[in-house]
Amino acid sequence: MSLDDVRNRLDRTGFSFLVSDVELALTLTRIAQDADTDSDKRARNQHNARRAYDTVTGLMSRMALTGEEEQELTAKLGQLKSELHLLGEQF
């Protein structure tokens, strides 16, 4: 296996990780939305979802994503950002 093959495999694995992280964060926003407004449960899940958003946006720029992967991840991040806005997050 060449170095390029290893790098490509690492990028594909990284992409899968980032998608999974965003999907988990979307689940956390739904849990937060269902919780009482002033509850620790809401605050904790909102915080963790925001942290995931910030982490994924930071890591995304370090990876060599295909155009299709970048489009998919950007769309999912847009959805997450919208959900976080509904919870009161400021960007």
Stockholm file with secondary structure:
# STOCKHOLM 1.0

chainA/1-91         MSLDDVRNRLDRTGFSFLVSDVELALTLTRIAQDADTDSDKRARNQHNARRAYDTVTGLMSRMALTGEEEQELTAKLGQLKSELHLLGEQF
#=GR chainA/1-91 SS CCHHHHHHHHHHHHHHHHHHHHHHHHHHHHHHHHSCTTCHHHHHHHHHHHHHHHHHHHHHTTSCCCHHHHHHHHHHHHHHHHHHHHTTCCC
#=GC SS_cons        CCHHHHHHHHHHHHHHHHHHHHHHHHHHHHHHHHSCTTCHHHHHHHHHHHHHHHHHHHHHTTSCCCHHHHHHHHHHHHHHHHHHHHTTCCC
//
